[in-house]
Amino acid sequence: MERFDYTPPTTLTVPPVEGLVIREIEQSNLDLIREMNRTIFKEERIINTFERDNILILLATIDDEPVGFKIGYRENRFTFYSAKGGVMPAFRRKGIAIALLDEMIRIVREAGYRRFAFDTFPNLHPGMTILALAQGFRLIKSDYNSVYREYRLRFETKLTDVPGD
């Protein structure tokens, strides 16, 4: 039996966002991400470590103003893991989070990954849970995170149709 018995979305439903530019940045340019992370998440830690294989950092801007980011890395040879992402409060509900997610998926699909996964905390960040379900991601795991004192949900989607995957 296949792990996923559903048809994954070939592309996400991304609304047009006027002036939105998403580009990949290097780790040496993390200052913008740090500032946004403080505003969005009220914490200094961006991710646990940047010592990861195939780290990918995306920055979203509108008219050269940083409005969001997404960071992910290789979890294993088949799965790319989106570790963190966020959109500045004044720019939420405009489709920026979906656009960041879509761009990351496009890049990692082209790199040959078979699956794309992320974790979210539904009571801390309900929008990401709603986005995942609305975009056809599958809930594959849930557990309790004692650091955040919150339940963690893991969502995943297939990126390719590989027999036996």
Backbone as CSV, one residue per row, in Angstrom:
resi,resn,N_x,N_y,N_z,CA_x,CA_y,CA_z,C_x,C_y,C_z
1,MET,0.830,-1.174,0.000,0.000,0.000,0.000,0.880,1.245,0.000
2,GLU,0.500,2.244,-0.799,1.233,3.488,-0.852,1.028,4.281,0.418
3,ARG,2.041,5.024,0.804,1.935,5.843,2.007,0.839,6.898,1.852
4,PHE,0.722,7.468,0.650,-0.305,8.463,0.379,-1.261,7.901,-0.656
5,ASP,-2.535,7.850,-0.312,-3.534,7.344,-1.244,-4.426,8.486,-1.726
6,TYR,-3.817,9.600,-2.076,-4.542,10.755,-2.570,-3.726,11.385,-3.689
7,THR,-4.322,12.253,-4.426,-3.622,12.947,-5.495,-3.092,14.263,-4.956
8,PRO,-1.774,14.420,-4.912,-1.221,15.661,-4.391,-1.439,16.806,-5.377
9,PRO,-1.490,18.031,-4.873,-1.644,19.163,-5.789,-0.401,19.304,-6.660
10,THR,-0.594,19.562,-7.940,0.567,19.774,-8.803,1.143,21.159,-8.564
11,THR,0.293,22.112,-8.288,0.740,23.449,-7.909,-0.224,23.969,-6.854
12,LEU,0.239,24.892,-6.067,-0.609,25.489,-5.056,-1.454,26.588,-5.692
13,THR,-2.528,26.923,-5.039,-3.376,28.008,-5.493,-2.803,29.311,-4.935
14,VAL,-2.086,30.038,-5.776,-1.385,31.243,-5.345,-2.064,32.461,-5.956
15,PRO,-2.649,33.313,-5.113,-3.262,34.531,-5.654,-2.172,35.511,-6.103
16,PRO,-2.464,36.344,-7.081,-1.459,37.336,-7.496,-1.260,38.383,-6.403
17,VAL,-0.010,38.720,-6.156,0.324,39.743,-5.163,1.158,40.796,-5.894
18,GLU,0.569,41.968,-6.084,1.228,43.011,-6.858,2.552,43.433,-6.229
19,GLY,3.601,43.426,-7.036,4.917,43.875,-6.597,5.716,42.864,-5.810
20,LEU,5.174,41.662,-5.590,5.874,40.655,-4.786,7.044,40.063,-5.562
21,VAL,8.201,40.044,-4.911,9.394,39.413,-5.460,9.902,38.436,-4.410
22,ILE,10.140,37.195,-4.819,10.706,36.186,-3.920,12.045,35.773,-4.499
23,ARG,13.069,35.860,-3.658,14.398,35.486,-4.137,15.136,34.699,-3.061
24,GLU,16.061,33.900,-3.517,16.901,33.131,-2.614,18.017,34.035,-2.108
25,ILE,18.302,33.947,-0.810,19.414,34.707,-0.243,20.382,33.752,0.442
26,GLU,21.585,34.228,0.649,22.637,33.447,1.306,22.554,33.626,2.824
27,GLN,23.163,32.703,3.546,23.181,32.798,5.010,23.864,34.063,5.495
28,SER,24.764,34.603,4.700,25.458,35.829,5.101,24.518,37.035,5.137
29,ASN,23.310,36.899,4.598,22.331,37.986,4.578,21.170,37.736,5.542
30,LEU,21.442,37.131,6.679,20.386,36.772,7.620,19.869,37.926,8.477
31,ASP,20.488,39.089,8.417,20.042,40.194,9.267,18.580,40.548,9.033
32,LEU,18.146,40.593,7.779,16.739,40.888,7.472,15.818,39.821,8.051
33,ILE,16.236,38.578,7.956,15.439,37.467,8.481,15.348,37.579,9.998
34,ARG,16.468,37.895,10.648,16.480,38.036,12.112,15.486,39.114,12.574
35,GLU,15.487,40.242,11.878,14.570,41.328,12.245,13.117,40.891,12.081
36,MET,12.809,40.268,10.957,11.434,39.805,10.742,11.057,38.735,11.750
37,ASN,11.986,37.824,12.052,11.723,36.754,13.005,11.347,37.322,14.377
38,ARG,12.058,38.362,14.807,11.742,39.000,16.096,10.327,39.579,16.087
39,THR,9.977,40.230,14.987,8.650,40.847,14.886,7.551,39.795,14.804
40,ILE,7.747,38.808,13.966,6.704,37.802,13.705,6.551,36.829,14.869
41,PHE,7.677,36.297,15.352,7.633,35.215,16.341,8.018,35.635,17.753
42,LYS,8.476,36.867,17.914,8.874,37.366,19.239,9.950,36.499,19.876
43,GLU,10.894,36.039,19.037,12.002,35.236,19.549,13.255,35.486,18.722
44,GLU,14.398,35.228,19.341,15.683,35.424,18.667,16.042,34.232,17.771
45,ARG,15.734,33.025,18.236,16.106,31.818,17.495,15.318,31.758,16.193
46,ILE,16.046,31.619,15.096,15.371,31.456,13.807,15.078,29.970,13.618
47,ILE,16.134,29.162,13.517,16.002,27.704,13.529,17.099,27.174,14.446
48,ASN,17.022,25.904,14.812,17.969,25.356,15.782,19.412,25.456,15.305
49,THR,19.662,25.172,14.037,21.017,25.259,13.504,20.967,25.488,12.001
50,PHE,21.947,26.225,11.520,22.083,26.426,10.084,23.094,25.447,9.490
51,GLU,23.584,24.539,10.314,24.503,23.502,9.850,23.695,22.353,9.271
52,ARG,23.107,22.587,8.126,22.227,21.619,7.461,22.631,21.490,6.004
53,ASP,22.294,20.359,5.424,22.525,20.162,3.993,21.434,20.857,3.196
54,ASN,21.810,21.422,2.078,20.883,22.025,1.122,19.965,23.064,1.771
55,ILE,20.523,23.923,2.595,19.688,24.943,3.222,19.217,25.926,2.150
56,LEU,17.954,26.288,2.244,17.341,27.204,1.286,16.658,28.313,2.076
57,ILE,17.022,29.562,1.769,16.449,30.719,2.455,15.808,31.606,1.396
58,LEU,14.509,31.831,1.537,13.780,32.687,0.607,13.350,33.956,1.317
59,LEU,13.491,35.076,0.618,13.080,36.373,1.125,12.018,36.937,0.190
60,ALA,10.905,37.371,0.757,9.832,38.006,-0.015,9.871,39.506,0.237
61,THR,9.809,40.285,-0.844,9.774,41.734,-0.731,8.655,42.297,-1.605
62,ILE,8.166,43.441,-1.204,7.245,44.230,-2.031,7.834,45.627,-2.067
63,ASP,8.126,46.102,-3.276,8.764,47.419,-3.446,10.018,47.522,-2.583
64,ASP,10.825,46.472,-2.596,12.091,46.380,-1.853,11.932,46.350,-0.333
65,GLU,10.706,46.266,0.173,10.478,46.150,1.613,10.340,44.672,1.984
66,PRO,11.148,44.170,2.925,11.021,42.771,3.345,9.650,42.529,3.985
67,VAL,8.941,41.523,3.469,7.602,41.246,3.976,7.432,39.813,4.477
68,GLY,8.377,38.927,4.174,8.262,37.548,4.628,9.490,36.738,4.290
69,PHE,9.551,35.539,4.872,10.683,34.649,4.609,10.259,33.204,4.783
70,LYS,11.094,32.305,4.276,10.894,30.870,4.449,12.268,30.215,4.412
71,ILE,12.510,29.301,5.351,13.791,28.602,5.458,13.523,27.102,5.516
72,GLY,14.288,26.341,4.741,14.151,24.890,4.776,15.477,24.224,4.465
73,TYR,15.487,22.899,4.596,16.712,22.143,4.365,16.385,20.678,4.074
74,ARG,17.397,19.977,3.636,17.275,18.552,3.363,17.096,17.805,4.675
75,GLU,15.990,17.079,4.779,15.784,16.248,5.969,16.412,14.876,5.751
76,ASN,16.186,14.332,4.575,16.834,13.085,4.158,16.870,13.093,2.635
77,ARG,17.331,12.035,2.027,17.524,12.080,0.565,16.222,12.214,-0.215
78,PHE,15.092,11.944,0.418,13.809,12.045,-0.265,12.993,13.272,0.141
79,THR,13.216,13.781,1.348,12.325,14.784,1.930,13.030,16.104,2.186
80,PHE,12.383,17.188,1.752,12.825,18.536,2.067,11.906,19.055,3.163
81,TYR,12.510,19.647,4.189,11.764,20.104,5.361,11.760,21.627,5.420
82,SER,10.583,22.215,5.460,10.438,23.653,5.648,10.442,23.918,7.147
83,ALA,11.529,24.530,7.628,11.732,24.682,9.066,11.018,25.888,9.665
84,LYS,10.957,26.988,8.904,10.315,28.176,9.455,9.994,29.152,8.340
85,GLY,8.957,29.874,8.552,8.583,30.925,7.618,7.562,31.821,8.268
86,GLY,7.499,33.036,7.796,6.528,33.956,8.348,6.346,35.166,7.463
87,VAL,5.268,35.868,7.714,4.925,37.083,6.982,4.692,38.193,8.001
88,MET,5.217,39.355,7.702,5.058,40.507,8.591,3.571,40.805,8.777
89,PRO,3.171,41.180,10.000,1.742,41.370,10.304,0.981,42.260,9.323
90,ALA,1.561,43.337,8.875,0.854,44.264,7.971,0.618,43.681,6.581
91,PHE,1.280,42.554,6.269,1.184,41.978,4.923,0.500,40.612,4.915
92,ARG,-0.099,40.222,6.015,-0.762,38.919,6.077,-2.080,38.924,5.320
93,ARG,-2.517,37.720,4.971,-3.787,37.497,4.270,-3.817,38.121,2.879
94,LYS,-2.644,38.165,2.264,-2.539,38.679,0.905,-2.027,37.609,-0.061
95,GLY,-1.681,36.428,0.459,-1.172,35.351,-0.385,0.334,35.203,-0.369
96,ILE,1.023,35.955,0.475,2.488,35.908,0.509,2.993,34.578,1.060
97,ALA,2.367,34.075,2.113,2.796,32.787,2.680,2.633,31.664,1.652
98,ILE,1.539,31.676,0.926,1.317,30.645,-0.107,2.338,30.804,-1.217
99,ALA,2.633,32.042,-1.598,3.617,32.275,-2.656,5.002,31.791,-2.231
100,LEU,5.399,32.042,-0.981,6.676,31.542,-0.472,6.712,30.018,-0.471
101,LEU,5.645,29.412,0.008,5.550,27.959,0.037,5.625,27.387,-1.376
102,ASP,4.900,27.986,-2.298,4.894,27.520,-3.682,6.279,27.623,-4.308
103,GLU,6.966,28.721,-4.068,8.310,28.894,-4.637,9.288,27.889,-4.049
104,MET,9.201,27.642,-2.741,10.095,26.663,-2.134,9.819,25.279,-2.710
105,ILE,8.562,24.933,-2.849,8.209,23.627,-3.417,8.718,23.511,-4.853
106,ARG,8.572,24.566,-5.631,9.061,24.540,-7.013,10.566,24.265,-7.059
107,ILE,11.324,24.958,-6.218,12.780,24.796,-6.199,13.175,23.384,-5.782
108,VAL,12.565,22.868,-4.720,12.990,21.552,-4.226,12.474,20.416,-5.115
109,ARG,11.345,20.625,-5.778,10.868,19.637,-6.749,11.885,19.519,-7.889
110,GLU,12.347,20.667,-8.394,13.348,20.670,-9.460,14.660,20.045,-9.010
111,ALA,14.945,20.121,-7.710,16.169,19.516,-7.165,16.037,18.006,-6.994
112,GLY,14.837,17.461,-7.218,14.658,16.016,-7.181,14.093,15.431,-5.903
113,TYR,13.702,16.271,-4.965,13.093,15.733,-3.750,11.729,15.128,-4.075
114,ARG,11.366,14.084,-3.335,10.091,13.394,-3.559,8.977,13.882,-2.646
115,ARG,9.370,14.395,-1.466,8.370,14.835,-0.488,8.772,16.192,0.099
116,PHE,7.758,16.917,0.545,7.951,18.209,1.178,7.171,18.178,2.482
117,ALA,7.823,18.561,3.588,7.179,18.455,4.902,7.420,19.711,5.726
118,PHE,6.522,19.945,6.670,6.719,20.999,7.656,5.900,20.674,8.890
119,ASP,6.306,21.257,10.001,5.586,21.146,11.261,4.975,22.502,11.582
120,THR,3.859,22.477,12.297,3.264,23.720,12.764,2.580,23.481,14.104
121,PHE,2.382,24.558,14.805,1.726,24.527,16.108,0.362,25.193,15.941
122,PRO,-0.708,24.421,15.895,-2.005,24.957,15.485,-2.583,26.036,16.392
123,ASN,-2.301,25.999,17.663,-2.839,27.027,18.548,-1.983,28.296,18.539
124,LEU,-0.693,28.148,18.247,0.182,29.312,18.155,0.079,29.977,16.782
125,HIS,-0.042,29.151,15.734,-0.053,29.649,14.358,-1.158,28.958,13.565
126,PRO,-2.408,29.260,13.864,-3.513,28.555,13.192,-3.552,28.759,11.685
127,GLY,-3.039,29.870,11.198,-3.069,30.133,9.764,-2.317,29.099,8.957
128,MET,-1.219,28.587,9.487,-0.424,27.596,8.742,-1.156,26.262,8.660
129,THR,-1.892,25.904,9.686,-2.687,24.677,9.646,-3.782,24.813,8.597
130,ILE,-4.442,25.956,8.581,-5.500,26.204,7.602,-4.927,26.176,6.190
131,LEU,-3.771,26.838,5.989,-3.121,26.841,4.683,-2.800,25.419,4.238
132,ALA,-2.225,24.618,5.127,-1.843,23.245,4.778,-3.045,22.428,4.324
133,LEU,-4.122,22.492,5.076,-5.316,21.719,4.728,-5.961,22.239,3.450
134,ALA,-6.018,23.557,3.289,-6.631,24.143,2.096,-5.836,23.842,0.833
135,GLN,-4.524,23.650,0.979,-3.671,23.419,-0.188,-3.422,21.935,-0.453
136,GLY,-4.091,21.054,0.281,-4.014,19.635,-0.014,-2.902,18.862,0.657
137,PHE,-2.268,19.448,1.667,-1.253,18.709,2.411,-1.934,17.663,3.277
138,ARG,-1.201,16.632,3.594,-1.735,15.545,4.411,-1.113,15.586,5.799
139,LEU,-1.946,15.510,6.831,-1.468,15.431,8.207,-0.944,14.020,8.427
140,ILE,0.347,13.898,8.756,0.919,12.559,8.900,1.362,12.228,10.321
141,LYS,1.417,13.258,11.208,1.888,12.984,12.561,1.465,14.131,13.469
142,SER,1.230,13.799,14.730,1.018,14.830,15.737,1.670,14.377,17.030
143,ASP,2.183,15.326,17.778,2.768,15.025,19.082,2.753,16.301,19.921
144,TYR,3.249,16.195,21.116,3.273,17.338,22.027,4.701,17.834,22.155
145,ASN,4.910,19.130,21.986,6.223,19.737,22.118,6.293,20.422,23.474
146,SER,7.129,19.891,24.351,7.192,20.426,25.718,7.862,21.796,25.786
147,VAL,8.697,22.141,24.816,9.331,23.464,24.809,8.285,24.551,24.597
148,TYR,7.421,24.354,23.603,6.379,25.340,23.303,5.081,25.087,24.072
149,ARG,5.031,23.944,24.758,3.817,23.546,25.480,2.607,23.600,24.556
150,GLU,2.773,22.922,23.452,1.789,22.984,22.381,1.866,21.715,21.542
151,TYR,0.739,21.353,20.972,0.728,20.234,20.051,1.363,20.652,18.739
152,ARG,2.111,19.719,18.158,2.785,19.954,16.883,2.169,19.025,15.846
153,LEU,1.849,19.584,14.700,1.300,18.809,13.592,2.320,18.769,12.464
154,ARG,2.483,17.592,11.877,3.388,17.462,10.727,2.552,17.234,9.478
155,PHE,2.773,18.089,8.486,2.109,17.986,7.198,3.130,17.616,6.140
156,GLU,2.671,16.875,5.136,3.552,16.441,4.074,2.781,16.344,2.774
157,THR,3.489,16.514,1.676,2.904,16.268,0.364,3.942,15.610,-0.532
158,LYS,3.459,14.823,-1.472,4.347,14.229,-2.465,4.653,15.260,-3.522
159,LEU,5.888,15.250,-3.996,6.279,16.168,-5.053,6.366,15.487,-6.409
160,THR,6.493,14.167,-6.379,6.587,13.410,-7.621,5.751,12.150,-7.491
161,ASP,5.402,11.604,-8.608,4.692,10.324,-8.628,5.693,9.230,-8.929
162,VAL,6.352,8.727,-7.878,7.353,7.691,-8.009,6.739,6.381,-7.527
163,PRO,6.670,5.360,-8.371,6.102,4.079,-7.935,6.797,3.557,-6.687
164,GLY,6.003,3.109,-5.737,6.547,2.521,-4.517,6.978,3.550,-3.495
165,ASP,6.809,4.817,-3.787,7.216,5.877,-2.858,6.131,6.128,-1.820
